């Protein structure tokens, strides 16, 4: 009889590896859980913002209490702005429709440029540039220094204002012509108060002493300089008797006298 050790063959013992199992779990479930966390965080933030926004926009919260006006005022007064902006006082700082306020202010003919802003915690600031008037245009309008016509509802700045009239689109031309003419004749004691260019493009001048001058269509500067030369020597001493001076002559002029001398006389 033979004895010996008998070796059992079969499966090896099973050992557990917790680290490997955790890694497999993280690989499978980690990304979805991270995205779920991000989504929950965003939802919480969004909910908080929505609630906060509702609180900020409640009608009685953060009321506007004052209006501040920045800009030089000549024909406008702060009362003009408070009358319009006063409707917004008491409204919610965040909700008040300042675009509508801007449109209402921009409709004022004296305002050339305007901006409206909110200043925390309770102020509406209006910054403006007022239109600078040059004079009257025609019967019912005025013209500013940039040649833009407008129709003001109130005129607080004292005159006297010159009167201009001419074809549409010639506003800047008349302003320049007025300035040149005034500079030429004021040293002679003549103040230009009215300048007209008619539909035929002919020029008419009226001075503060009642003298009217018909320049015609051509050689505007040349004819005015001729008048400036002859006025002190020939016309100034008889100015009370002169109605109109006609400059439409090559080397001279004609005078229409007042009622006692109706016929023109060549000069």
Steps between C-alpha positions, in 0.01 A plus 500: 500500500633829395450814694549853370368856522199568288495847333155658439462687177221750431405875538731742675367696802294823408642827643302835505650838373296797639715761320434350160127480568492868602683601186251307288210668683647847450554430134139401450314737732742786558424716191119480529518589867728796433264635231208445735678706766570779252137500385373518858737785580393695192135440579554633852681807369231562238227468757680741729551750219136479400384559853749783542396658171135489604587669828704769323215573258220531749315830436571648842865400516795732428295805393652782292499816711684777315592636155840656430557716188850555355554756224494873427145634485409818311151456358423197714441485875527211741125526547460387139673171582334442834162530332590204276726298731275554801270228369780248565562594862381228731542230237729204557865584429549183294167495317442866402500533120765767446491447122155656501631789709787549255257512207280754678797727573646469150169626359564842658609729211763672716683175580771413249637195683393323820584188699315350798662276761421343836724584793479269798312502721216736406599754232425564134777705337423699184800625303420731211633744244264784424461622144668838440265723308630734230183687405151483359429316179198616302185567697470216750838326533849558631835376374793391715870571448537172308233595247228272641150642514270441795174631643538590869205522736674743737779757457663610826831631367478873426552622143509683276516216253576557131239392249597267216295352220594298195452179303510165678852369533658849494492555875877476553562719195285778645667474841845538341380789282347675802824473697708638213259787438478594866879507534522726194238761598500519880820712497297747287222520757262275305357197677353229281165377637357306207645298214283339233582286198190464284402213273698658214809493730505881513613664825321764710654673804326706768693707754389626840458859371239384246731496200426222251756381250428292192816310407367274224616150416862548394828630644365519855828584675620739229180705510493516880857625509406768251214609728736505798730739311232744384274498804705733727573745216172508307210341686553546875408871494166428326407175670169638636379560145614170344259208469694248289848476351522284190849355437421319173724724292847432367672811630237679707169479680150644499308659785127494552406788719219504749154636414614849401727360225345186352712480185832306515814705450823352367808532716 
